[in-house]
Amino acid sequence: MSYYNRLHPWCVIRCLPKAQTLIVARFRKRGDADNYLNTLRRLMPNGRFELMFDPETEPTAWVADPASRTYSGDIPPAASNYDRL
């Protein structure tokens, strides 16, 4: 995830056929996103646009493989239950 996306969590998305979406613009403030959304709806009345909050947080979950005693992730766990196996 880019730094820009973390700083701009409010998204104006366009709803497309077959349950697809397209991010049209990203904003830091909800008020700016609302104003842009209203402008788009006036200019393109047949288009479907929605406002969405998308924080895009990085997954930090650990996946442990007891067979190989390895972990996947960024930071090793403080204590392992697999050491007692």
Number of C-alpha atoms within 10 A of each C-alpha: 8 7 7 11 17 14 13 18 18 23 25 22 18 19 15 12 7 6 6 8 14 12 14 12 15 23 19 15 13 17 11 12 20 17 11 17 21 13 12 16 15 11 10 11 10 8 13 13 21 18 18 15 13 13 13 12 9 7 8 10 10 13 10 16 11 12 7 7 11 11 15 12 12 10 10 11 11 5 7 12 9 12 8 5 7
